């Protein structure tokens, strides 16, 4: 499948997954990939993490205003002169918190004077606690506003870990059922419209080729479809061990065939490493097969990187792996609408 077509199937892609599966890293890799295809990308971070910025070699934390993380041969000025537009080939990232979203909402509705007093007095926390889901609606409402503004070709949302993500994404439907009218219901209705339109929004789940992450990914996929009604894109399977030739022979057999004499302790250590790697690969393939059976979605696989941290070099590797997987999706019908 064409890379640019893949990256423009939905204007908003919410990336979700169990904590520790590399979800934030995959957000960075997808952003890098889309920018390399000449698209403008806005990354929305919801939990104040710095993983996306670090992956692009930027150490500073993101804020509400945001900053440019990557410019692939593009200037930082919009060629059309439009304000607040991400240039083509550029990755811009920002953090959105419920408090910031609410303050902006109040400012936009002529209540700038009282907004700071509400924060200082703690009334905002009281209101948020009294209306379940209101914080999630504020954030999703801001994402909806960003999507409608056309500020970028692709908006990537680094969602909370799967457990919270379910509450986060289903909150709009709950408020829509509970609220009879007013701005809260209108905002919830707008968010539900966004989440239920595949051309506007879809979810990409990230998992590892391990039993518990696969279980959670399968469960989350069906829950998202049933409870939220949101479209699912291909599932990203992170940290896959590549096959290695020669693992079918013991270390002693390999040394003998090569005519090399090795100390017994070294042969023992090599044999333990061979057995571990072979068993690890077998378990991985078992889980990948189970994932394909239980969740009929295309898989995009990224390699296990033997690195202490993810930086620009590792990001290039992951992006290339994703691009290869996308290219293998020849039939657009393989991608859920």
N, C-alpha and C positions, 0 to 999 in steps of 0.2 A: 504494500500500500504506500502511496505517496506520503512522504513525511509531513509536508505542509497540510495536506488534506486531513491527515490524522490529527494534527494539532489544532485544527479549526472545526472539528466536529461539534464541539460545545464551547461557548465563550467562557464558561466558568467550569473548572475541573477541581473538585474537592478531593484531596488526597487523604485517605484515612487508613488506619491499621493499628494493630496492637502495639503498645509501647515497646520499643526496643527492636522493631523490625527494620528500621532505616527509613521510616516514612518521610522525615524531613530531608534526608539525603536524596530521596527519590523526587521530592519537590524541586530541589536544586537541579537534579539531572534533567528533569522534564523541562524546566525553565531554560537551561543551557541548550537543550536540544531544539526547542521552539525558536529561541533567539538565533541559533545557527541557521535555521530555515528562513530567516528574514522576518520573523514575526516580532511584534512588540509584546512584552510579557510583564505582567504585574503579579508579584508574589505577595499574598496576604498571610501574615503570620499572626496567630491568635493567642499564643501562650508565652510570648516574651522570650523565646529561645533564640540562640544566635547561630544555630547550625547552618542555616541557609547562607548567611553572610560569610561564615568561616569557609564553607565549601567554595565560595568564589574568591577566597583570599582576603576577605574583609573582616577585620577583628571587631569592629564597632557593632554595638547592639542596634537593632532597628527601632525606629520611633514612629509616631503616628503620621508624621509628614513623609517619612520614607527616604530612601536614597537609592542611587544607581549602583547596582552590583556588577553589571557587565555590559559592555557596549561592543558588539561585534562589527567593527568598522563603521559605526554610526556616530554622528555628532550627538551631543547631549541637548541640542536645541531641536524643537519640533520643526520639520521642514515646512509644514503648513501654517506655522505660526499660531496654532491653537494652544490655549493654555492647558496645563496639566495633562498633556498627552504624552504617552511613552513612545519615544522614537522607535522605528523599525530596527530589529536586531539588538534591542536593548532589554535588559532585565532590571526592573525597578522593584523594590521590595519595601513593605511597610508593615507595621503592627497595628492591629485594630483591637481595642479593648472596649467592653461595654460602657465604661464611664466616658471614654473619649467619644464614642458614637452618640451617647446621650447628650453630651455637651454640644456637639456639633448640631444635633437635631434641635436643641433649644435655641442655639444661635440662629439657625436657619429660619426659625419661627418667631424671631423677634424677641427672644427672652434672654439675650446675652447678659443683661444686668443681673438677673437672678440666678443664672446657671452656676456661677462661682459660689454664691451663697449656699446653694443647695449642696454642693460638694463639701464645703467647709462645715456645714451643719450636720452632715451625715444623713440628711433626709433621703438622698438618692438610694443609699443602702437599705433604708427602711422600705421604700417603695418597691425596690427590686426584690426584697424578701417577701413582700406581700403578694406579688404577682409572679407565680412560678413560670419560668421560661422567658421572662421579659428581657433578661440579659442576652440570651441567645438570639431573640428577635431583633434586638438593637444591632447586634453584630451582623446577623444575616441581612438585615435591612440595609446596612451600609454596603455589604457585598452586592446586594441587588442594585443599589444606587450606582456603584462603580460599574457594574455590568451594563446598565442602561446608558451610562455616559459615553460608552465606547472609548474609554481612556486607553485601552490596550486590546490587542487582538485576542489575547488569552490571559485569563485571570486564574492563577493557581492558588488554592486555599489550603494551607497546611492545617488540617483539622485536628481537634483533640484526639487522644487515643480512643480506640474503638468504643469502649464503654460509655464515655462522655459524648462521643460523636453521635451515638444513637439518640441520646437526649437532645443534643444540640440540633440535630437535623429534624427531629420529630416535634420540636417545641412549637413550630408555627402551626401545624395541624391541630395541636391541642388548644392553643389560644384561639384559633379560628372557630373551634367548636364551642369554646367557653364564652367568648366575648360577643355580645349582641350587636355592638356597633362602636363607632368612635375610631380614633386614630390607631388604637392598638389592633383592632380587627382589620382595619385597612392595611396596616403594615404586615400583619400575619397573612392576609390574602395575597399580597404582592409577593411575599416570600414563598408561599405555596406555589404560586404561578411559576416562579423561577425554578424551584426544585423539581417541578413536574414536567418541565419542558426540556426534552433531550437536546434541542438545538441551543438552549441557553445554559444548561447545567447537567453534569454527570459526576459520578463518583468513581475514582480509581482506588481500588484497595491494594494495599501492599502487605506482603507476608513473607515469611521465611519457609524454606522447604523442611519444616519440622512439624511434629504432630500437633502441639498446642496452638501455634500460630495458624496452621492450616484449619484446625477446628474452628477457631475464632473467625477466620476470614469467611469460611463457608456460612457460619451462623449469621455474621454481619451482613453478608450479601443478600440472603433471603429476607432478613429483617428490614433492610433498607428498601427492598422492592415492595414488601408487604405493608410496612408501616408508613413509609415516607413516599413511596411511589416514584423514586428517583432512578434514573437510568444508570446502568453500570458499564464502565468501559473495561478494557482488558485488565486482568489482575497482574500486578508486578510481583514477581517472585525474586526477592533479593538474596544475595550471598549464596549463589549456587556454585558448588565445586565443579570444575570442568573435569571431564574424564582424563585419566592418565594411562598411557600405554605401559604395559609391563607389570601391572599390579597382580596379574594372575600367577606370577612366579614368586617364590619365597626369596628373601634376601640372599640366602646361601646359594640357591640355584642360580640367581643372577650373577653373583660373584664368581661362581664356578664357570659359568658360560663365558664370562669375560676374561677368565684366566687370572683373576685377582685374588690374592690371599689377604683376608681381613681378620683382625683379632676377633675372638669370640664375643667380647662385650660389644664391639661395634656391629657385628652381624645381628646380635640380639636387639640392639637399639633400632637398627634399620628394619628388622622384621616387625617390631612393635609399631613403627611408623607406617609401614606398608599395610599392616592389618587394620590399623585405625583408619587410614585414608580409604581403604577399600570398603570397610564397613560403613563409614560415613557416607560414601557415595551411594551404596546400596540403600541405606535408609532414606537418603534424599530422593532417589528415584522412586522409591515406594510412596513417599508423600506427594511427589509431583503427580504420580499416576492417580493417587486417591483424590487429589485436588481436581484433576481433570474430569474424573468420574462424578464427583459430588457437586462440582460447580462448573457447568459448561460455558466457561468464558475463555477467550484466548489468553495465553500466558506470555508475558514479556519477562524474560529472565536476565538478571544481571549477575556478574561473577562475584565470588567471594574475593575481597581484596585484602591481602595480607599487609595492611597498613594501620598505623596507630591512630590516624585521623584522616578525615576526608578533606582534601584540598583541591586546587584547580587540576592537578594532574590526574587524581583519582576521578574527579568529575568528568574529565574527558573520556576516561575508560568506560564509566557507567553510561554516559550519553551515547557512545558508540554502540554499546551492547543493546541499548533500547532502540537505537536506529536500525540495527540489524533485525531485531525482533519485529519491528513495525514493517520493515521492508518485506518480511516473510508473510505478512497478512495480505496476500494478493487480492482476495475477494473482499470488497467493502462490506459485503453482507455478513462477514465474520465478526464485524464490530457491532455490538448492540446499538440500536438506534436510541 
